[in-house]
Amino acid sequence: MAEFEVLVEVQLRPGIADPQGATIERALPALGFSGVSGVRAGKAFRLRVEAAGAAEAREVAEALSTRLLANPVIEQATVSVLTLGEAGPVLG
């Protein structure tokens, strides 16, 4: 068994209203940011998963996402298994 760091990003599904993202997007011009659109808010979780391999770590995180971290009716989760390098986690 090895330990894998996993990143789970949860966002509202396309077509579901995102009032937090819309509020952020409306505030950007007043803060001097132009040319930014399509802002979607979400949440991220970092996990350490003990598994035989990266594929098994991904399966565990996907099951965890479906059952606990995201509401599958209105949210979608993206799972990334990170590899640990000298500078810290790197998307892999």
SULQUI-V227384 format. One record per residue. N is the residue number from 1. SS is DSSP state (h for helix, s for strand, l for the rest). PHI is phi in whole degrees, -180 to 180 (none if undefined). Layout:
BEGIN
N:SS:PHI
N:SS:PHI
END
This chain:
BEGIN
1:l:none
2:s:-129
3:s:-103
4:s:-120
5:s:-93
6:s:-125
7:s:-110
8:s:-115
9:s:-108
10:s:-117
11:s:-136
12:s:-65
13:l:-65
14:l:-56
15:l:93
16:l:-90
17:l:-58
18:l:-124
19:h:-63
20:h:-67
21:h:-63
22:h:-64
23:h:-64
24:h:-62
25:h:-61
26:h:-66
27:h:-80
28:h:-59
29:h:-60
30:h:-66
31:h:-95
32:l:91
33:l:-103
34:l:-121
35:l:77
36:l:-110
37:l:-146
38:l:69
39:l:-70
40:l:-127
41:l:-88
42:s:-163
43:s:-141
44:s:-131
45:s:-129
46:s:-109
47:s:-129
48:s:-111
49:s:-122
50:s:-88
51:s:-155
52:l:-71
53:l:-164
54:h:-62
55:h:-64
56:h:-68
57:h:-61
58:h:-63
59:h:-61
60:h:-62
61:h:-66
62:h:-66
63:h:-65
64:h:-62
65:h:-62
66:h:-67
67:h:-88
68:h:-135
69:h:-80
70:l:-129
71:l:-91
72:l:-63
73:l:-72
74:l:-121
75:s:-124
76:s:-127
77:s:-116
78:s:-116
79:s:-110
80:s:-126
81:s:-89
82:s:-97
83:s:-106
84:s:-87
85:s:-114
86:l:-62
87:l:-90
88:s:113
89:s:-64
90:s:-132
91:s:-59
92:l:-130
END
